[in-house]
Amino acid sequence: MPEAHQIDIHHVAKLARLTLTDEEATRYESQLNGILTYIDTLTRYNLDGVEPTAHAMPVYDVLRADEPRPGFTQEQALSNAPKRFADQIQIPKVIE
């Protein structure tokens, strides 16, 4: 079994711009060591020919064929606008 990893948790926290209490640093250091130890156990397995995946099951998008269709005319696009100005939709000012 590989020896425990030495992690400078305060350096990692500084890189992440986090302020940790001593209790949090101890807990997170233990958790990170556990993760790295688990990764070490995974390196024992021969994974040649195994494709990396992001999901346990394959994910497929169901898409319809892209067929060109006529779009809206300018008048149709503006027909439901509550307020119009110069053939554009006018909205209330949200930033001052």
C-alpha positions as a Markdown table, in Angstrom:
| # | Residue | x | y | z |
|---|---|---|---|---|
| 1 | Met | 0.0 | 0.0 | 0.0 |
| 2 | Pro | 1.4 | 3.4 | -0.9 |
| 3 | Glu | 2.3 | 5.8 | 1.9 |
| 4 | Ala | 0.0 | 8.7 | 2.7 |
| 5 | His | 0.2 | 11.7 | 0.4 |
| 6 | Gln | 1.5 | 14.9 | 1.8 |
| 7 | Ile | -0.8 | 17.8 | 0.9 |
| 8 | Asp | -0.2 | 21.4 | 1.9 |
| 9 | Ile | -3.9 | 22.1 | 2.4 |
| 10 | His | -3.2 | 25.8 | 3.2 |
| 11 | His | -1.4 | 26.2 | -0.1 |
| 12 | Val | -4.3 | 24.5 | -1.9 |
| 13 | Ala | -6.8 | 26.7 | -0.1 |
| 14 | Lys | -4.7 | 29.8 | -1.1 |
| 15 | Leu | -4.8 | 28.8 | -4.7 |
| 16 | Ala | -8.6 | 28.4 | -4.5 |
| 17 | Arg | -8.8 | 31.7 | -2.6 |
| 18 | Leu | -10.4 | 30.0 | 0.4 |
| 19 | Thr | -10.0 | 30.8 | 4.1 |
| 20 | Leu | -10.1 | 27.7 | 6.2 |
| 21 | Thr | -10.2 | 27.3 | 9.9 |
| 22 | Asp | -7.8 | 24.8 | 11.4 |
| 23 | Glu | -10.6 | 22.3 | 11.9 |
| 24 | Glu | -11.7 | 22.6 | 8.2 |
| 25 | Ala | -8.1 | 22.3 | 7.1 |
| 26 | Thr | -7.7 | 19.1 | 9.0 |
| 27 | Arg | -10.9 | 17.6 | 7.7 |
| 28 | Tyr | -10.3 | 18.6 | 4.1 |
| 29 | Glu | -6.7 | 17.3 | 4.2 |
| 30 | Ser | -8.0 | 13.9 | 5.4 |
| 31 | Gln | -10.6 | 13.9 | 2.7 |
| 32 | Leu | -8.1 | 14.7 | 0.0 |
| 33 | Asn | -5.7 | 12.1 | 1.3 |
| 34 | Gly | -8.6 | 9.6 | 1.1 |
| 35 | Ile | -9.3 | 10.5 | -2.5 |
| 36 | Leu | -5.7 | 10.2 | -3.6 |
| 37 | Thr | -5.4 | 6.9 | -1.8 |
| 38 | Tyr | -8.4 | 5.6 | -3.7 |
| 39 | Ile | -6.9 | 6.8 | -7.0 |
| 40 | Asp | -3.8 | 4.8 | -6.1 |
| 41 | Thr | -5.9 | 1.7 | -5.7 |
| 42 | Leu | -7.4 | 2.2 | -9.1 |
| 43 | Thr | -4.0 | 2.3 | -10.7 |
| 44 | Arg | -3.5 | -1.4 | -9.8 |
| 45 | Tyr | -6.1 | -2.4 | -12.4 |
| 46 | Asn | -5.2 | -3.0 | -16.1 |
| 47 | Leu | -7.5 | -0.6 | -18.0 |
| 48 | Asp | -6.0 | -1.1 | -21.4 |
| 49 | Gly | -8.7 | -0.9 | -24.0 |
| 50 | Val | -11.3 | 0.7 | -21.6 |
| 51 | Glu | -12.6 | 3.9 | -23.1 |
| 52 | Pro | -12.9 | 6.8 | -20.6 |
| 53 | Thr | -16.5 | 7.8 | -20.0 |
| 54 | Ala | -18.4 | 10.7 | -18.3 |
| 55 | His | -21.5 | 8.6 | -17.5 |
| 56 | Ala | -22.1 | 5.0 | -16.4 |
| 57 | Met | -24.6 | 4.5 | -19.2 |
| 58 | Pro | -24.3 | 5.9 | -22.8 |
| 59 | Val | -26.1 | 9.2 | -23.3 |
| 60 | Tyr | -27.7 | 9.9 | -26.7 |
| 61 | Asp | -29.3 | 13.1 | -27.9 |
| 62 | Val | -32.5 | 12.6 | -29.8 |
| 63 | Leu | -32.5 | 15.2 | -32.6 |
| 64 | Arg | -34.8 | 15.7 | -35.4 |
| 65 | Ala | -33.4 | 16.3 | -38.9 |
| 66 | Asp | -32.4 | 19.9 | -39.5 |
| 67 | Glu | -34.7 | 21.1 | -42.3 |
| 68 | Pro | -34.9 | 24.7 | -43.5 |
| 69 | Arg | -38.3 | 26.3 | -43.0 |
| 70 | Pro | -39.6 | 29.8 | -43.7 |
| 71 | Gly | -39.1 | 32.1 | -40.7 |
| 72 | Phe | -41.3 | 34.9 | -39.4 |
| 73 | Thr | -41.7 | 38.1 | -41.2 |
| 74 | Gln | -40.7 | 41.3 | -39.3 |
| 75 | Glu | -44.4 | 42.2 | -38.8 |
| 76 | Gln | -45.1 | 38.7 | -37.4 |
| 77 | Ala | -42.1 | 38.8 | -35.0 |
| 78 | Leu | -43.2 | 42.2 | -33.7 |
| 79 | Ser | -47.0 | 41.5 | -33.6 |
| 80 | Asn | -47.1 | 40.6 | -29.8 |
| 81 | Ala | -44.6 | 43.2 | -28.7 |
| 82 | Pro | -46.2 | 45.4 | -26.0 |
| 83 | Lys | -44.3 | 48.5 | -27.2 |
| 84 | Arg | -42.6 | 49.1 | -30.5 |
| 85 | Phe | -40.1 | 51.8 | -31.7 |
| 86 | Ala | -38.5 | 52.0 | -35.1 |
| 87 | Asp | -39.5 | 48.4 | -36.0 |
| 88 | Gln | -37.9 | 47.1 | -32.8 |
| 89 | Ile | -39.3 | 45.8 | -29.5 |
| 90 | Gln | -39.0 | 48.5 | -26.8 |
| 91 | Ile | -38.5 | 47.4 | -23.3 |
| 92 | Pro | -38.2 | 49.3 | -20.0 |
| 93 | Lys | -34.7 | 50.4 | -18.9 |
| 94 | Val | -33.3 | 47.9 | -16.4 |
| 95 | Ile | -29.9 | 49.4 | -15.7 |
| 96 | Glu | -29.4 | 53.1 | -14.7 |
